[in-house]
Amino acid sequence: MHIGILETGAPPGELARAHGDYPYMVARLLGPDHRYSRYDVRAGALPADVGACDAYVVTGSPAGVNGGIGWVDALAAFLRAARGRRRLIGICFGHQAIAHAFGGTVAKAPQGWGLGLTRYDLAIPVAGLESGVAAMASHQDQVIQPPADARVLASNAFTPCAALAYTDGDALTLQFHPEFDADYGRALIGAHTAPDIDESLRVMATHSLDGRSDNAAIGAWLNRYLATGLAD
């Protein structure tokens, strides 16, 4: 399968030198059986035709969908054009961008940052994940009202809309980061400069990454979706 990676952000500082950039991480998560093309959406690069690739993955980003950023609006228009014609996956910002493009509401979580290895309850059985899923979180914004034709697949008290599946297999999106390994997660937490990440949160989030993530099982889940259009 030919997968277009819609690159909307980058690791802060020099972290990409040691850990790779977000397209690299997405390709590592989905594995070597696909062909990948990358598009730097922030620089105005989007496929001229949605048929250029078989599926698209929207990466994470420090940007927000509500900031009136030109490339975010262009991305939303592309996603609406691709809907129903190509499979769509969104990760963190990508999850928010797809929800925003399809009529949902995204806002900052009033409780602050979601940070560190986090467990979510699953609403449906997913092979390899049993009743829950654990992956790295790193976000302030989140989907607070999903589009009318999206159903919630994963949630917890902090993030009620942590994974969404769209009608007819149009998209599968995740607020969490299965493409981040623990080493990058620790480096990212250390590099965060947001003033509302206090030291106690930073320490707790860093220690959480000593736990086991479900990244490999999530990668298999996403590959099943790409192959079948099914959310489970």
N, C-alpha and C positions, 0 to 999 in steps of 0.2 A: 504494500500500500504506500502511496506517495502522500506524505504528511507535510503540510505547510505549518511551520511554527511562526506564529504571529508574536514577535518579540516586542514587549511593551515596557520592559524594565531591564536593569542590569544589577549585578551584585555591587554593593557600595565599595568605594575606595579601590584597593588592590586585590579584593577577594577573588575576582575572576582569575587572576594569575595562578592562584593555588587550587581553586575549586572548579574552574570552568564557568562559562556563562549560562544563562537560563536555557537557550536552545540546546546546549550540550547536556544539561541536566534532564531536560524533557526527553531527548533522544536516548539517554542512558536508562531512564525509567521505562520507556516503551520498547526498547531493545533494538537489536540489529536487523530484524526481519523487515524493516520498513526503509523506504527512501525518504530523505528529509530535505526540505528547502526552508530557508529562513527569510523572514521579511521584517525589517526594522520599521515597525509601524510608527515609531516616534519620529523617524526621518521621512515619513510620508510614503514608505514602501508598503504597498498592498498589492495582491495579485490583480492584474488587469481584468481577469475573468475568474469567477469563482470555480470554474472547472479546471483551473491549473493544477489543483491537487485533489486527492480523494477525500481528505479530511483536514481540519484545521485545529490547532491547539493554541489558545490564547494564554500567554505566560502571566506570571506575577509582575507587579509593578508598584513603585511607591506612589504613583499617580492615583487620583480618585476620579470616578465617573461624573461627579457633580461639579467639577471645577471649570467648566466651559473651555476645556482644552480642545483645540482644533482636531488633533489626531485622534482623540477619543471619539469625537463625533463622526469622523471618517471611518473609524473601526466599527462603530455601531451600525452605520449604513452598510458596510460590507457584510457584517454578521446577518443583518436582516435579508440581504440579497442571497446569502449562502444558505439560509435556513430552508430545510427540506430538500436541498440539493446536495449538500455535503454534510458529513458527520462533524459535529463541533464538540470540543472539549475546552473547558475553562478551568484554570487553576488560580485561586485567590483573586487577584484583580480580574483575571479572565472570567471567573465565576460571577463576579459583580458586573462586569461589562456585558456579558451575555444576558443576565437578568435585566439590566438597565435597557439594553437594546430591545428586549422583547416585552417591556412594559412593567417590570418590577420596580421596587424601590430600594435604594441603597442609602445607608446613612452611617455615621460614626456610632459605634457601640457606646452607650452612655457609661458603661462600666469600665471603659478604658481599653487597654491593649489585650488582645489574645496572643499569648506568646509561650512558646515551648511545646514539648510533646503533649498532645491533647487527645483525650478519648471521646468518641462520639458514639451515640446509640444509632443503630441501623433500623430503619422501618421495614426493610425487606431482607430476606436471607440473601447473602452474597457469598459465593463460593470462596472459601479460604479465609473468610472474615467472621464467621459465626454471627453473633449478635451485635458486635461493635467493631470500631476501627480506630486505630491510634496513628497519628501523624503530626508533624510539626505545624504549628500555627504561628503566624506573624502578620497581624492585621489590626487596624482600628475600624476601618469601614467594613460593613457586612450587609448582606441582603436582609432587609427587615420585612419586606412584603414580596413574596415571589410572584412572578407572572401567573395569570389565571390558569394557564395550561401547563404549569410546572408542578411536580409533586416533590415533597421533601423526602429525601432518602436517608439523611443523617442529620443528627441534631444533638445538642446538649443545652444546658441552662444558659450558657454564655452565648452560644450561636445556634439559634433555633432553625436556621436554614443553612446547614453546613454542607449539604450536597443536594443537588436538584437534578431531576430527570424531566425532560420535556416530551410532550406528546409526539408519538410516531417516531421516537428515536432521534428527534432533531438535535438534541444536545444532552451531554452529561457533564455537570460542573461541580467543582469541589472548592470549598473555602480553604481547605488545608493544603499542605505542600508535600505530596508524596515524592516529589523530585529532589527534595532537600535531604541529604544524609546528615548524620549526627555531627560530623566534623564541620560541615558548612553551617549547620544550625548554630553551633556554639560560636563560630566566627561571626555570624550575622548578629547574634545577640550582643556580642562584645562590641560590634561596630555601630549598633543603634545609637543615635544621638538624640532621639526624641526626649524632650524634657520631662514628659509624663511617664517615662519608664524609670522608676526609682530602683535603687540598688537591690532592695529585697525582691522585687519582681525579676530583675536580671538574674540574681543568684538562683531563685526558684526555677526559672525557665531553663537556665543552663543545666542544673542538676536533673531536671526532668528528662533530658536527652540521654541519660544513662539507661533509661528504659528501652523496651523493644518497640520499634515502629512496625507498622504493617505495610511498609512501602512496596515490598515485592508483590504482596497480594493485591494491593491497589493497582499496581502496574498491570497485573494479569486481568483485573476487573476492567480497566480502561481498554485493554486490547480486545477483550470479549465484546465490549461495546462497539469498538471500531469494526470488528468483523461482522457483528450481527445486528447492531442497532438496539440491542436489549440492555436495559439498565442493571440487570442482575447477573 
